């Protein structure tokens, strides 16, 4: 059986449900959670009350 001399490099898509998108959205969520905690500690009020929603 003849095998190819090299294996083609396959690129994974950057959109949709894949490892890159899951890792990116997880990191973004962690940053947003920490930012909300810091915001509340600095201003003394939560995000919703600061926006006038609560």
Backbone atoms as SQL, in Angstrom:
CREATE TABLE atoms (id INTEGER PRIMARY KEY, chain TEXT, resi INTEGER, resn TEXT, atom TEXT, x REAL, y REAL, z REAL);
INSERT INTO atoms VALUES
  (1, 'A', 1, 'UNK', 'N', 0.844, -1.173, 0.000),
  (2, 'A', 1, 'UNK', 'CA', 0.000, 0.000, 0.000),
  (3, 'A', 1, 'UNK', 'C', 0.891, 1.238, 0.000),
  (4, 'A', 2, 'UNK', 'N', 0.512, 2.216, -0.782),
  (5, 'A', 2, 'UNK', 'CA', 1.290, 3.442, -0.904),
  (6, 'A', 2, 'UNK', 'C', 0.747, 4.462, 0.094),
  (7, 'A', 3, 'UNK', 'N', 1.648, 5.048, 0.868),
  (8, 'A', 3, 'UNK', 'CA', 1.257, 6.074, 1.838),
  (9, 'A', 3, 'UNK', 'C', 1.797, 7.425, 1.378),
  (10, 'A', 4, 'UNK', 'N', 1.112, 8.508, 1.735),
  (11, 'A', 4, 'UNK', 'CA', 1.598, 9.826, 1.307),
  (12, 'A', 4, 'UNK', 'C', 2.911, 10.176, 1.992),
  (13, 'A', 5, 'UNK', 'N', 3.686, 11.049, 1.329),
  (14, 'A', 5, 'UNK', 'CA', 4.983, 11.436, 1.873),
  (15, 'A', 5, 'UNK', 'C', 4.854, 12.403, 3.045),
  (16, 'A', 6, 'UNK', 'N', 3.756, 13.138, 3.095),
  (17, 'A', 6, 'UNK', 'CA', 3.538, 14.048, 4.225),
  (18, 'A', 6, 'UNK', 'C', 2.053, 14.091, 4.559),
  (19, 'A', 7, 'UNK', 'N', 1.755, 14.503, 5.783),
  (20, 'A', 7, 'UNK', 'CA', 0.373, 14.596, 6.243),
  (21, 'A', 7, 'UNK', 'C', -0.061, 16.051, 6.133),
  (22, 'A', 8, 'UNK', 'N', -1.203, 16.325, 5.503),
  (23, 'A', 8, 'UNK', 'CA', -1.643, 17.718, 5.398),
  (24, 'A', 8, 'UNK', 'C', -2.001, 18.290, 6.761),
  (25, 'A', 9, 'UNK', 'N', -1.713, 19.576, 6.939),
  (26, 'A', 9, 'UNK', 'CA', -2.040, 20.249, 8.194),
  (27, 'A', 9, 'UNK', 'C', -3.478, 20.759, 8.114),
  (28, 'A', 10, 'UNK', 'N', -4.319, 20.282, 9.004),
  (29, 'A', 10, 'UNK', 'CA', -5.716, 20.683, 9.031),
  (30, 'A', 10, 'UNK', 'C', -5.919, 21.791, 10.052),
  (31, 'A', 11, 'UNK', 'N', -6.612, 22.836, 9.649),
  (32, 'A', 11, 'UNK', 'CA', -6.878, 23.957, 10.540),
  (33, 'A', 11, 'UNK', 'C', -8.283, 23.809, 11.107),
  (34, 'A', 12, 'UNK', 'N', -8.398, 23.993, 12.420),
  (35, 'A', 12, 'UNK', 'CA', -9.719, 23.933, 13.031),
  (36, 'A', 12, 'UNK', 'C', -10.397, 25.293, 12.896),
  (37, 'A', 13, 'UNK', 'N', -11.700, 25.322, 12.720),
  (38, 'A', 13, 'UNK', 'CA', -12.396, 26.594, 12.577),
  (39, 'A', 13, 'UNK', 'C', -12.386, 27.375, 13.888),
  (40, 'A', 14, 'UNK', 'N', -12.433, 28.700, 13.783),
  (41, 'A', 14, 'UNK', 'CA', -12.411, 29.562, 14.968),
  (42, 'A', 14, 'UNK', 'C', -13.806, 29.918, 15.454),
  (43, 'A', 15, 'UNK', 'N', -14.851, 29.438, 14.799),
  (44, 'A', 15, 'UNK', 'CA', -16.215, 29.717, 15.230),
  (45, 'A', 15, 'UNK', 'C', -16.948, 28.402, 15.440),
  (46, 'A', 16, 'UNK', 'N', -18.041, 28.449, 16.163),
  (47, 'A', 16, 'UNK', 'CA', -18.822, 27.250, 16.428),
  (48, 'A', 16, 'UNK', 'C', -18.393, 26.580, 17.727),
  (49, 'A', 17, 'UNK', 'N', -18.910, 25.375, 17.959),
  (50, 'A', 17, 'UNK', 'CA', -18.587, 24.632, 19.167),
  (51, 'A', 17, 'UNK', 'C', -17.322, 23.820, 18.934),
  (52, 'A', 18, 'UNK', 'N', -16.189, 24.399, 19.280),
  (53, 'A', 18, 'UNK', 'CA', -14.925, 23.687, 19.183),
  (54, 'A', 18, 'UNK', 'C', -14.070, 24.050, 20.393),
  (55, 'A', 19, 'UNK', 'N', -12.896, 23.469, 20.474),
  (56, 'A', 19, 'UNK', 'CA', -12.049, 23.656, 21.653),
  (57, 'A', 19, 'UNK', 'C', -11.632, 25.115, 21.820),
  (58, 'A', 20, 'UNK', 'N', -11.294, 25.790, 20.724),
  (59, 'A', 20, 'UNK', 'CA', -10.874, 27.193, 20.802),
  (60, 'A', 20, 'UNK', 'C', -11.990, 28.074, 21.352),
  (61, 'A', 21, 'UNK', 'N', -13.202, 27.919, 20.819),
  (62, 'A', 21, 'UNK', 'CA', -14.326, 28.756, 21.237),
  (63, 'A', 21, 'UNK', 'C', -14.690, 28.508, 22.696),
  (64, 'A', 22, 'UNK', 'N', -14.659, 27.254, 23.119),
  (65, 'A', 22, 'UNK', 'CA', -14.987, 26.927, 24.503),
  (66, 'A', 22, 'UNK', 'C', -13.957, 27.511, 25.461),
  (67, 'A', 23, 'UNK', 'N', -12.688, 27.412, 25.109),
  (68, 'A', 23, 'UNK', 'CA', -11.634, 27.962, 25.963),
  (69, 'A', 23, 'UNK', 'C', -11.722, 29.489, 26.022),
  (70, 'A', 24, 'UNK', 'N', -11.978, 30.128, 24.873),
  (71, 'A', 24, 'UNK', 'CA', -12.062, 31.581, 24.816),
  (72, 'A', 24, 'UNK', 'C', -13.234, 32.102, 25.640),
  (73, 'A', 25, 'UNK', 'N', -14.416, 31.486, 25.492),
  (74, 'A', 25, 'UNK', 'CA', -15.576, 31.966, 26.239),
  (75, 'A', 25, 'UNK', 'C', -15.439, 31.678, 27.729),
  (76, 'A', 26, 'UNK', 'N', -14.766, 30.596, 28.100),
  (77, 'A', 26, 'UNK', 'CA', -14.514, 30.319, 29.512),
  (78, 'A', 26, 'UNK', 'C', -13.615, 31.364, 30.143),
  (79, 'A', 27, 'UNK', 'N', -12.566, 31.723, 29.419),
  (80, 'A', 27, 'UNK', 'CA', -11.654, 32.763, 29.933),
  (81, 'A', 27, 'UNK', 'C', -12.335, 34.123, 30.011),
  (82, 'A', 28, 'UNK', 'N', -13.175, 34.441, 29.023),
  (83, 'A', 28, 'UNK', 'CA', -13.904, 35.711, 29.040),
  (84, 'A', 28, 'UNK', 'C', -14.868, 35.761, 30.226),
  (85, 'A', 29, 'UNK', 'N', -15.510, 34.646, 30.526),
  (86, 'A', 29, 'UNK', 'CA', -16.431, 34.594, 31.660),
  (87, 'A', 29, 'UNK', 'C', -15.690, 34.767, 32.977),
  (88, 'A', 30, 'UNK', 'N', -14.518, 34.152, 33.095),
  (89, 'A', 30, 'UNK', 'CA', -13.728, 34.318, 34.329),
  (90, 'A', 30, 'UNK', 'C', -13.306, 35.768, 34.520),
  (91, 'A', 31, 'UNK', 'N', -12.884, 36.422, 33.436),
  (92, 'A', 31, 'UNK', 'CA', -12.488, 37.833, 33.531),
  (93, 'A', 31, 'UNK', 'C', -13.678, 38.721, 33.895),
  (94, 'A', 32, 'UNK', 'N', -14.840, 38.452, 33.315),
  (95, 'A', 32, 'UNK', 'CA', -16.025, 39.254, 33.619),
  (96, 'A', 32, 'UNK', 'C', -16.459, 39.076, 35.066),
  (97, 'A', 33, 'UNK', 'N', -16.348, 37.863, 35.585),
  (98, 'A', 33, 'UNK', 'CA', -16.726, 37.615, 36.978),
  (99, 'A', 33, 'UNK', 'C', -15.795, 38.364, 37.927),
  (100, 'A', 34, 'UNK', 'N', -14.507, 38.307, 37.674),
  (101, 'A', 34, 'UNK', 'CA', -13.537, 39.025, 38.517),
  (102, 'A', 34, 'UNK', 'C', -13.746, 40.533, 38.400),
  (103, 'A', 35, 'UNK', 'N', -14.022, 41.012, 37.184),
  (104, 'A', 35, 'UNK', 'CA', -14.266, 42.444, 37.003),
  (105, 'A', 35, 'UNK', 'C', -15.511, 42.888, 37.765),
  (106, 'A', 36, 'UNK', 'N', -16.555, 42.066, 37.799),
  (107, 'A', 36, 'UNK', 'CA', -17.772, 42.409, 38.538),
  (108, 'A', 36, 'UNK', 'C', -17.500, 42.460, 40.039),
  (109, 'A', 37, 'UNK', 'N', -16.692, 41.540, 40.537),
  (110, 'A', 37, 'UNK', 'CA', -16.337, 41.542, 41.965),
  (111, 'A', 37, 'UNK', 'C', -15.521, 42.778, 42.310),
  (112, 'A', 38, 'UNK', 'N', -14.550, 43.112, 41.485),
  (113, 'A', 38, 'UNK', 'CA', -13.726, 44.301, 41.733),
  (114, 'A', 38, 'UNK', 'C', -14.577, 45.564, 41.653),
  (115, 'A', 39, 'UNK', 'N', -15.463, 45.638, 40.682),
  (116, 'A', 39, 'UNK', 'CA', -16.348, 46.794, 40.545),
  (117, 'A', 39, 'UNK', 'C', -17.208, 46.981, 41.779),
  (118, 'A', 40, 'UNK', 'N', -17.747, 45.878, 42.283),
  (119, 'A', 40, 'UNK', 'CA', -18.586, 45.965, 43.473),
  (120, 'A', 40, 'UNK', 'C', -17.775, 46.365, 44.695),
  (121, 'A', 41, 'UNK', 'N', -16.548, 45.880, 44.811),
  (122, 'A', 41, 'UNK', 'CA', -15.708, 46.234, 45.952),
  (123, 'A', 41, 'UNK', 'C', -15.310, 47.709, 45.919),
  (124, 'A', 42, 'UNK', 'N', -15.064, 48.238, 44.726),
  (125, 'A', 42, 'UNK', 'CA', -14.632, 49.630, 44.601),
  (126, 'A', 42, 'UNK', 'C', -15.794, 50.601, 44.778),
  (127, 'A', 43, 'UNK', 'N', -16.937, 50.327, 44.137),
  (128, 'A', 43, 'UNK', 'CA', -18.045, 51.287, 44.174),
  (129, 'A', 43, 'UNK', 'C', -19.009, 51.049, 45.333),
  (130, 'A', 44, 'UNK', 'N', -19.041, 49.856, 45.883),
  (131, 'A', 44, 'UNK', 'CA', -19.960, 49.560, 46.969),
  (132, 'A', 44, 'UNK', 'C', -21.358, 49.193, 46.509),
  (133, 'A', 45, 'UNK', 'N', -21.566, 49.103, 45.222),
  (134, 'A', 45, 'UNK', 'CA', -22.867, 48.694, 44.701),
  (135, 'A', 45, 'UNK', 'C', -22.654, 47.721, 43.540),
  (136, 'A', 46, 'UNK', 'N', -23.654, 46.891, 43.308),
  (137, 'A', 46, 'UNK', 'CA', -23.546, 45.889, 42.259),
  (138, 'A', 46, 'UNK', 'C', -23.729, 46.472, 40.872),
  (139, 'A', 47, 'UNK', 'N', -23.473, 45.655, 39.871),
  (140, 'A', 47, 'UNK', 'CA', -23.585, 46.092, 38.485),
  (141, 'A', 47, 'UNK', 'C', -25.031, 46.502, 38.160),
  (142, 'A', 48, 'UNK', 'N', -26.014, 45.682, 38.590),
  (143, 'A', 48, 'UNK', 'CA', -27.406, 45.981, 38.255),
  (144, 'A', 48, 'UNK', 'C', -27.888, 47.274, 38.933),
  (145, 'A', 49, 'UNK', 'N', -27.497, 47.492, 40.184),
  (146, 'A', 49, 'UNK', 'CA', -27.920, 48.723, 40.844),
  (147, 'A', 49, 'UNK', 'C', -27.211, 49.937, 40.239),
  (148, 'A', 50, 'UNK', 'N', -25.985, 49.765, 39.791),
  (149, 'A', 50, 'UNK', 'CA', -25.261, 50.853, 39.159),
  (150, 'A', 50, 'UNK', 'C', -25.905, 51.222, 37.818),
  (151, 'A', 51, 'UNK', 'N', -26.432, 50.221, 37.128),
  (152, 'A', 51, 'UNK', 'CA', -27.103, 50.481, 35.855),
  (153, 'A', 51, 'UNK', 'C', -28.545, 50.946, 36.051),
  (154, 'A', 52, 'UNK', 'N', -29.041, 50.910, 37.283),
  (155, 'A', 52, 'UNK', 'CA', -30.404, 51.343, 37.570),
  (156, 'A', 52, 'UNK', 'C', -31.442, 50.270, 37.313),
  (157, 'A', 53, 'UNK', 'N', -31.037, 49.002, 37.300),
  (158, 'A', 53, 'UNK', 'CA', -31.973, 47.906, 37.033),
  (159, 'A', 53, 'UNK', 'C', -32.482, 47.248, 38.300),
  (160, 'A', 54, 'UNK', 'N', -31.892, 47.563, 39.425),
  (161, 'A', 54, 'UNK', 'CA', -32.341, 46.925, 40.675),
  (162, 'A', 54, 'UNK', 'C', -32.701, 47.964, 41.708);
